[in-house]
């Protein structure tokens, strides 16, 4: 019930992490905290020295010189709390999740829609 500060999704950093860690599927948690926002932002690149890159810098020192490049998406006004069927999610929520999959190149296996264990959408069982 407390207010949360939401940071924008960084597809560039996650794509690199997926590559280095051989990730085969993702779990998105707390989708419900995005309910009711006007706009969602996805970091799709980094601007450094006037150039946009779809890859993160190789040197940690260069992150300080980077500015995120965002793609904006509309949010949804309907509640996602407790939804357990992917098709029952609001259209804009599904479009957001599908855009994440496309940007990072890995499927979303699990989507959490609330704090309880049963408030989960399992699209593909990670161990099955």
N, C-alpha and C positions, 0 to 999 in steps of 0.2 A: 503494500500500500504506500510505501514511501516514494517520493519523486526520484527518478533516475536520470542521470546525465547520459545521453546517448552519443557515442562517437560514430562517425560514418564508416561504412564498410570499406576496407582497403583491399580491393581485388588484386592489386599489383603485389603487395606483400604476401597475400595468401597464395597466389599463383607460384611465387618463388618457393614458399614453404612446402607446397604440394610437390614441387619438383625435387627438392632436396630430401624430402622425407618419404617419398614413394607412397603418398596418400592415394587411396582408391575410392574413398567416399567421405562425405562431410556430414556433420551434424550442426544444424543451426539451432541455437537456443534463444529463448526469450523473444520469439517473434511477436508475442503479444505486447511487449513494451513499445512497439512501433505504432500500435493502433492509434488512430486519430491525429497523427502528425500531418502537416500539410504536404511536405515534400520529403523524399528520401534521397540521400546522396550516396553515390558509389564512386570511390576513387578508382579511376581507370588508367591513370598515368601520373607521372611526376614531371614538373617543369623545373629545369635547372639550366641556368645560363641562357634562357630564351628558347631552349629546345625542349620538346616534350618526348619523354621516353616511356615505353610501356613496360620497362624493366626497372627494378630498383637499382640504386647505385651499388657498386661492388664494395666501396669503402664506406665504413660507418661514418666517417667524418663528413662525407658528402651529403648525408641526409639533412643536415642543418641548412644547406643551400637549396633544398627541394621545396617546391610548392605543389600540393596535390592538384590534380586536374579531375574535376568532378563531372559525373553524368547525373542529372536529376531525374527522378521518377516520381510519379504521383503516389501518395500513400492511400490508405483506405480508412473509411470512417466506421466500418463494421467491426465488431469485436472478434478477435481470433482466440480468445481465452477458452481453453478446453477443447478446441476443435481437434478431432482425431481422424478425419478423412480429408485427404488433400483436395479433393474436388469441392469440398464444402468451404474452403478458404475463399475470402473475397478475391475477385479477379485480379486486382492490383497486387495483392499479396503473392498470388501465384506468379504473376509477371515479374515481380521483384526477385523471387526465389529462382525462377528460370533464367533471369538475367545473370544472377550470381553464378549459376552453373556454367553458363556460356562464357563468362569472363574468366573463370578460374580453370575451366577444363576438367572439372570433376563433378560427379553426380551428388545430389543431396540425398542421403540415405534416410536421415532422421530430421524431423523438425519439431522442436519443443514449442508448445503453445501455452504454457503455464508452469507454475512451480511444482505441481504434482506429477508423479511418475506416469500416471495414466493420461496426462495431457500431452500426448505425443503422437505424431504421425510417423509411422514407419513405412517409408516408400520402398526400401530394399533392406532386408535384414543384413546387418554387417557381418554376421557370422554364419550365414546360411547359404 
